[in-house]
Amino acid sequence: MSVASTAEIRGHFPALQRRHEGHPVAYFDGPGGTQVPRAVVEAVSDYLLHHNANTYWEYPTSAETDAALRRARALFADWFGGAPEEVVFGANMTTLTFHLGRALGRGWRAGDVLVVTELDHHANSDPWRVLGRELGLEVRTLRLRTEDGRLDEEDARRKITPGVKLLALGAASNALGTINDVPGLTARAHEVGAEVFVDAVHYAAHLLPDVRRWDCDYCVCSAYKFYGPHVGVLWGRRARLEALDAPRLVPASESAPERLETGTLNHEGIVGAGAAVEFLAGLCREDLPRRERLARTCAALHERGAELLGRLWNGLAALPEVRLYGPGPDSARTATLCFTHARREPAAVARALAARGVFVSHGDFYASTVARVYGREAGGFVRAGCAAYSTAEEIARLLEGVRAL
């Protein structure tokens, strides 16, 4: 097998040894943040214990920090399919989005148009709405189709028109698992002269981002969704990064990508994020360039996740008191689903499953427009997501727990 087995992968995660009320813990909360392999923790620890320093000074630990950050940029260049000079680090995706929005907004004028979607996490809609209120911009929202959990293509054709400055689009929904047609929507936006900002936070936990194939202008992800620490990462076309009027301190670097980075960065977190990329590349046993190994790993993990998702979807669909949301298991989607129970609130379902050692999340997951569209504003959903370490036996335990309700 060219990619490590699930059993081998599980051996890298000490968290899987945890027991709760006598049960081994099954982590289905990955869409909110995955568990972390030992190699990532060791990379963070090694940096803090042996290389910790600030940057660009003439002594060894500072030079080692510079080298570690350069390596992390190279790793994420392979992750995105871009160049190291196009990789920006920040506190998290939300902070990076607000910061980029502020820079872009300095070139926009009242009456310009932004387009967001009902399907997105609010980190990819509210920063643009806030900017719209501040600058007098028109903000249009692409409709979510409740029948299949997908964006309305006809609505997109009506709303992505000349005058649009930016389309803010999620590559995949963190609530419904829907994978969007990023290349198609990007092409439509570029036809009318708009730039495209892609939120790949949920997508990158399941498939490898590809900014060249997507032809987008900006793309963001969060390392803690794919086995790393809490660090946000932004890719942007170098020419655009260098042209942006980014808010910055006067002494700060004017060169891309540092010109978009504020203050002293979370060096240990960045090192750990890079280690997460290395971990995933290392799961492929073939002697290939890193980008290709990452693609093989992510494709294999996505295929395994799809098989588990099918078991979970079909098992839940057989229960009369359960309602499922979003596209079915044969659609373009990630191994994440949302459901509700006719007689139990999502929080109560999560508590009952936790008592069996099955950890799921509940609420709206900051995709609160999705919850509103489906009439679930009050309690939200129960969400279960498969990760690299998920197994068929854990799926069976989750189903057994829901049946026991």
C-alpha positions as CSV (number, residue, x, y, z in Angstrom):
1,M,0.0,0.0,0.0
2,S,1.5,3.4,-1.1
3,V,-0.2,5.2,1.8
4,A,0.0,4.1,5.5
5,S,-2.9,2.1,6.8
6,T,-5.4,3.5,9.3
7,A,-4.0,1.2,12.0
8,E,-0.5,2.6,11.4
9,I,-1.7,6.2,11.3
10,R,-3.5,5.7,14.6
11,G,-0.2,4.7,16.3
12,H,1.0,8.3,15.8
13,F,-1.8,9.9,17.9
14,P,-1.4,9.5,21.7
15,A,-4.9,11.1,22.2
16,L,-6.4,7.8,20.9
17,Q,-5.3,6.1,24.1
18,R,-7.8,8.2,26.1
19,R,-10.8,6.5,27.8
20,H,-13.9,8.2,29.0
21,E,-16.3,6.4,31.5
22,G,-14.6,3.1,30.6
23,H,-14.9,3.6,26.8
24,P,-12.1,4.3,24.3
25,V,-12.7,7.7,22.9
26,A,-13.7,8.0,19.3
27,Y,-13.0,11.5,18.0
28,F,-15.6,12.7,15.5
29,D,-15.0,16.4,16.4
30,G,-12.3,16.8,13.7
31,P,-14.2,19.4,11.7
32,G,-13.6,21.7,14.7
33,G,-10.0,20.6,15.2
34,T,-8.2,17.3,14.8
35,Q,-6.0,15.5,17.2
36,V,-2.2,16.0,16.8
37,P,0.4,13.4,16.0
38,R,3.5,12.9,18.2
39,A,5.8,14.3,15.5
40,V,4.0,17.6,15.5
41,V,4.2,18.0,19.3
42,E,7.9,17.0,19.2
43,A,8.6,19.6,16.5
44,V,7.0,22.3,18.6
45,S,8.9,21.2,21.7
46,D,12.2,21.0,19.9
47,Y,11.9,24.5,18.6
48,L,11.0,25.9,22.0
49,L,13.7,24.0,23.9
50,H,16.6,24.4,21.5
51,H,16.0,27.1,18.9
52,N,13.7,29.7,20.4
53,A,14.6,33.3,19.3
54,N,13.4,36.3,17.4
55,T,14.3,36.8,13.8
56,Y,17.1,38.3,11.7
57,W,19.8,38.7,14.3
58,E,23.4,37.6,14.1
59,Y,23.5,34.6,16.5
60,P,22.7,30.9,16.0
61,T,19.2,30.5,17.5
62,S,18.0,33.6,15.6
63,A,19.4,32.1,12.3
64,E,17.9,28.8,13.2
65,T,14.5,30.5,13.6
66,D,14.9,32.2,10.3
67,A,15.6,28.8,8.7
68,A,12.7,27.2,10.4
69,L,10.3,29.8,9.1
70,R,11.7,29.6,5.6
71,R,11.2,25.8,5.7
72,A,7.6,26.2,6.9
73,R,6.9,28.6,4.0
74,A,8.4,26.0,1.5
75,L,6.2,23.3,3.0
76,F,3.0,25.3,2.7
77,A,4.0,26.4,-0.8
78,D,3.8,22.7,-1.7
79,W,0.6,22.4,0.3
80,F,-1.1,25.1,-1.7
81,G,0.6,24.5,-5.0
82,G,2.2,28.0,-4.9
83,A,5.5,29.6,-4.0
84,P,7.1,30.3,-0.6
85,E,7.0,34.0,-1.3
86,E,3.2,33.7,-1.5
87,V,2.7,32.1,2.0
88,V,1.5,34.4,4.9
89,F,1.2,33.2,8.5
90,G,-1.2,34.6,11.1
91,A,-3.1,33.9,14.3
92,N,-6.0,32.2,12.5
93,M,-8.0,32.2,9.4
94,T,-10.5,34.8,10.7
95,T,-7.8,37.3,11.7
96,L,-6.0,36.9,8.3
97,T,-9.3,37.5,6.5
98,F,-10.1,40.7,8.4
99,H,-6.5,41.9,7.8
100,L,-6.6,41.1,4.0
101,G,-10.1,42.7,3.8
102,R,-8.7,45.9,5.3
103,A,-5.9,45.9,2.7
104,L,-8.3,45.2,-0.2
105,G,-10.8,47.7,1.0
106,R,-8.4,50.6,0.7
107,G,-8.7,50.2,-3.1
108,W,-12.5,49.9,-3.1
109,R,-15.1,52.7,-3.3
110,A,-18.8,53.1,-2.2
111,G,-21.1,51.2,-4.5
112,D,-18.5,48.5,-5.3
113,V,-20.0,44.9,-5.0
114,L,-18.8,41.9,-2.9
115,V,-20.3,38.5,-3.1
116,V,-20.5,36.0,-0.2
117,T,-22.6,32.8,0.2
118,E,-25.2,31.3,2.6
119,L,-23.1,28.1,2.8
120,D,-20.0,29.6,4.3
121,H,-18.5,29.7,7.8
122,H,-19.0,33.3,9.0
123,A,-15.3,33.9,9.0
124,N,-15.7,34.1,5.2
125,S,-18.8,36.3,5.2
126,D,-18.8,38.6,8.2
127,P,-15.4,40.3,7.5
128,W,-16.7,41.3,4.1
129,R,-20.1,42.4,5.5
130,V,-18.3,44.5,8.1
131,L,-16.2,46.1,5.3
132,G,-19.3,46.6,3.3
133,R,-20.9,48.6,6.1
134,E,-17.8,50.7,6.7
135,L,-17.2,51.6,3.0
136,G,-20.8,51.6,1.7
137,L,-20.3,48.5,-0.5
138,E,-23.1,46.4,-1.8
139,V,-22.9,42.8,-0.4
140,R,-24.7,40.1,-2.3
141,T,-25.3,36.6,-1.0
142,L,-25.5,33.5,-3.1
143,R,-28.4,31.2,-2.1
144,L,-28.0,27.8,-0.5
145,R,-30.4,25.2,-1.9
146,T,-31.9,23.3,1.0
147,E,-32.9,20.3,-1.2
148,D,-29.2,19.3,-1.7
149,G,-27.1,21.6,0.4
150,R,-25.5,23.2,-2.7
151,L,-25.1,26.7,-3.9
152,D,-27.7,27.8,-6.5
153,E,-25.8,28.1,-9.8
154,E,-28.5,30.2,-11.4
155,D,-28.4,32.6,-8.5
156,A,-24.6,32.8,-9.0
157,R,-25.0,33.8,-12.6
158,R,-27.4,36.5,-11.6
159,K,-25.3,38.0,-8.8
160,I,-21.7,37.6,-10.1
161,T,-21.9,40.5,-12.6
162,P,-19.7,43.4,-13.8
163,G,-19.0,45.7,-10.8
164,V,-18.2,42.8,-8.4
165,K,-14.8,43.3,-6.8
166,L,-14.5,40.1,-4.8
167,L,-16.2,36.7,-4.6
168,A,-15.6,35.1,-1.1
169,L,-16.2,31.4,-1.6
170,G,-15.8,28.3,0.6
171,A,-14.1,25.3,-1.0
172,A,-16.2,23.0,1.3
173,S,-18.8,23.6,3.9
174,N,-17.8,22.9,7.5
175,A,-21.4,22.1,8.4
176,L,-22.8,20.1,5.5
177,G,-19.6,18.8,3.9
178,T,-20.6,20.2,0.5
179,I,-17.6,20.6,-1.9
180,N,-18.2,23.6,-4.2
181,D,-17.2,24.1,-7.8
182,V,-14.3,26.4,-7.1
183,P,-12.8,26.4,-10.6
184,G,-16.2,27.1,-12.2
185,L,-17.2,29.9,-9.8
186,T,-13.7,31.4,-10.0
187,A,-13.9,31.5,-13.8
188,R,-17.2,33.2,-13.6
189,A,-15.9,35.8,-11.2
190,H,-12.8,36.5,-13.3
191,E,-14.9,37.0,-16.4
192,V,-16.5,40.1,-14.7
193,G,-13.2,41.3,-13.4
194,A,-13.6,40.1,-9.7
195,E,-10.9,38.6,-7.5
196,V,-11.6,35.4,-5.7
197,F,-10.9,34.6,-2.0
198,V,-11.2,30.9,-1.1
199,D,-11.8,29.6,2.4
200,A,-10.2,26.2,2.3
201,V,-10.2,25.6,6.1
202,H,-12.6,22.6,5.9
203,Y,-11.6,21.4,2.5
204,A,-7.9,21.2,3.5
205,A,-8.8,18.7,6.2
206,H,-9.9,16.3,3.5
207,L,-8.3,17.2,0.2
208,L,-5.2,19.0,-1.0
209,P,-5.8,22.6,-1.9
210,D,-4.7,23.5,-5.5
211,V,-4.6,27.3,-6.1
212,R,-3.2,26.9,-9.6
213,R,-6.1,24.6,-10.7
214,W,-8.6,26.8,-8.9
215,D,-7.0,29.9,-10.4
216,C,-8.1,31.8,-7.3
217,D,-6.4,35.0,-6.0
218,Y,-6.2,34.2,-2.3
219,C,-6.7,31.0,-0.3
220,V,-6.7,30.4,3.5
221,C,-6.5,27.4,5.7
222,S,-6.0,26.5,9.4
223,A,-3.4,24.0,10.4
224,Y,-5.3,22.7,13.5
225,K,-7.9,21.2,11.1
226,F,-5.3,18.9,9.6
227,Y,-3.3,17.7,12.6
228,G,-1.3,20.8,13.4
229,P,-1.4,23.6,16.0
230,H,-3.6,26.7,16.0
231,V,-2.0,28.7,13.1
232,G,-3.7,30.4,10.2
233,V,-2.1,30.3,6.7
234,L,-2.9,32.6,3.7
235,W,-1.7,32.1,0.2
236,G,-2.0,35.0,-2.2
237,R,-0.7,35.7,-5.7
238,R,2.7,37.4,-5.2
239,A,1.9,40.3,-7.4
240,R,-1.3,41.0,-5.5
241,L,0.4,40.7,-2.1
242,E,3.1,43.2,-3.2
243,A,0.5,45.6,-4.4
244,L,-1.8,45.6,-1.4
245,D,-2.0,48.6,0.8
246,A,-1.8,46.5,3.9
247,P,-2.0,48.1,7.4
248,R,1.5,47.8,8.8
249,L,4.0,49.4,11.2
250,V,6.4,51.8,9.6
251,P,9.6,49.8,10.4
252,A,8.0,46.5,9.2
253,S,9.1,44.8,6.0
254,E,7.6,46.0,2.8
255,S,8.4,42.7,1.0
256,A,5.9,39.9,0.3
257,P,4.9,37.9,2.2
258,E,6.1,39.5,5.4
259,R,4.3,42.8,4.6
260,L,1.0,41.1,5.5
261,E,2.3,39.6,8.8
262,T,1.8,41.7,11.9
263,G,4.1,41.6,14.9
264,T,6.2,38.7,16.1
265,L,4.7,35.5,14.8
266,N,3.9,32.3,16.7
267,H,7.2,30.7,15.6
268,E,6.6,27.4,17.5
269,G,3.1,27.1,16.0
270,I,4.4,27.7,12.5
271,V,7.1,25.1,13.0
272,G,4.4,22.7,14.2
273,A,2.1,23.5,11.2
274,G,5.0,22.7,8.9
275,A,5.5,19.4,10.7
276,A,1.8,18.6,10.1
277,V,2.4,19.0,6.4
278,E,5.5,16.8,6.6
279,F,3.5,14.2,8.6
280,L,0.9,13.9,5.9
281,A,3.5,13.8,3.1
282,G,5.4,11.1,5.0
283,L,2.3,8.8,5.0
284,C,2.9,8.2,1.3
285,R,5.6,5.6,0.9
286,E,6.5,6.4,-2.7
287,D,9.7,8.3,-3.7
288,L,8.0,11.3,-5.2
289,P,8.2,15.1,-4.9
290,R,6.5,16.4,-1.7
291,R,3.5,17.9,-3.5
292,E,2.8,14.6,-5.2
293,R,3.1,12.7,-2.0
294,L,0.7,15.1,-0.3
295,A,-1.7,14.6,-3.2
296,R,-1.5,10.8,-2.9
297,T,-2.0,10.9,0.9
298,C,-4.9,13.2,0.8
299,A,-6.6,11.3,-2.1
300,A,-6.3,8.0,-0.2
301,L,-7.5,9.5,3.1
302,H,-10.5,11.1,1.3
303,E,-11.4,7.8,-0.3
304,R,-11.3,6.1,3.1
305,G,-13.3,8.9,4.6
306,A,-15.9,8.6,1.8
307,E,-16.4,4.9,2.6
308,L,-16.9,5.6,6.3
309,L,-19.2,8.5,5.5
310,G,-21.4,6.2,3.4
311,R,-21.7,3.8,6.3
312,L,-22.6,6.6,8.7
313,W,-25.0,8.3,6.4
314,N,-26.9,5.1,5.5
315,G,-27.0,3.9,9.1
316,L,-28.4,7.2,10.3
317,A,-30.9,7.4,7.3
318,A,-32.4,4.1,8.5
319,L,-33.4,5.6,11.8
320,P,-36.9,7.2,11.6
321,E,-36.2,9.9,14.1
322,V,-33.0,11.2,12.5
323,R,-32.9,13.9,9.8
324,L,-29.8,14.3,7.7
325,Y,-28.8,17.6,6.0
326,G,-26.8,18.3,2.9
327,P,-25.6,16.3,-0.1
328,G,-25.8,12.5,0.0
329,P,-22.9,10.2,0.2
330,D,-22.5,9.8,-3.6
331,S,-22.1,13.5,-4.1
332,A,-19.0,15.7,-4.1
333,R,-18.6,16.1,-0.3
334,T,-16.3,15.6,2.6
335,A,-16.6,13.0,5.3
336,T,-18.5,15.4,7.6
337,L,-22.3,15.4,8.1
338,C,-24.9,17.1,10.2
339,F,-28.1,15.5,11.6
340,T,-30.8,16.1,14.1
341,H,-33.0,13.9,16.3
342,A,-36.7,14.4,16.5
343,R,-37.0,14.2,20.3
344,R,-33.5,15.2,21.5
345,E,-31.8,18.6,21.2
346,P,-28.3,18.4,19.6
347,A,-26.6,19.2,22.9
348,A,-28.5,16.3,24.6
349,V,-27.4,14.0,21.7
350,A,-23.8,15.0,22.1
351,R,-23.9,14.4,25.9
352,A,-25.4,11.0,25.5
353,L,-22.8,10.0,22.9
354,A,-20.0,11.4,25.0
355,A,-21.1,9.1,27.8
356,R,-20.3,6.2,25.4
357,G,-16.9,7.7,24.6
358,V,-18.1,9.1,21.2
359,F,-17.2,12.7,20.9
360,V,-19.3,14.8,18.4
361,S,-19.9,18.5,18.2
362,H,-23.1,20.4,18.2
363,G,-24.4,23.9,17.4
364,D,-24.1,26.0,14.3
365,F,-20.2,25.8,14.0
366,Y,-20.1,29.5,13.0
367,A,-22.0,28.5,9.8
368,S,-25.1,30.1,11.4
369,T,-26.6,31.1,8.1
370,V,-26.8,27.4,7.2
371,A,-28.6,26.8,10.5
372,R,-31.0,29.7,9.8
373,V,-31.8,28.5,6.3
374,Y,-32.7,25.0,7.6
375,G,-34.7,26.4,10.5
376,R,-32.1,25.3,13.1
377,E,-31.2,28.6,14.7
378,A,-32.1,27.5,18.2
379,G,-30.2,24.3,18.7
380,G,-28.2,23.8,15.5
381,F,-27.1,20.4,14.5
382,V,-25.1,17.4,15.7
383,R,-22.0,17.2,13.6
384,A,-19.8,14.1,13.0
385,G,-16.6,14.2,10.9
386,C,-14.2,11.4,10.0
387,A,-10.4,12.0,10.2
388,A,-7.4,10.0,9.2
389,Y,-7.6,8.0,12.4
390,S,-11.4,7.2,12.2
391,T,-12.4,3.5,11.8
392,A,-15.5,1.5,10.8
393,E,-15.7,0.2,14.4
394,E,-16.0,3.8,15.6
395,I,-18.8,4.4,13.1
396,A,-20.6,1.4,14.4
397,R,-20.3,2.8,18.0
398,L,-21.7,6.2,16.9
399,L,-24.6,4.5,15.2
400,E,-25.2,2.3,18.2
401,G,-25.3,5.4,20.4
402,V,-27.8,7.2,18.3
403,R,-30.0,4.1,18.1
404,A,-29.9,3.9,21.9
405,L,-31.5,7.3,22.2
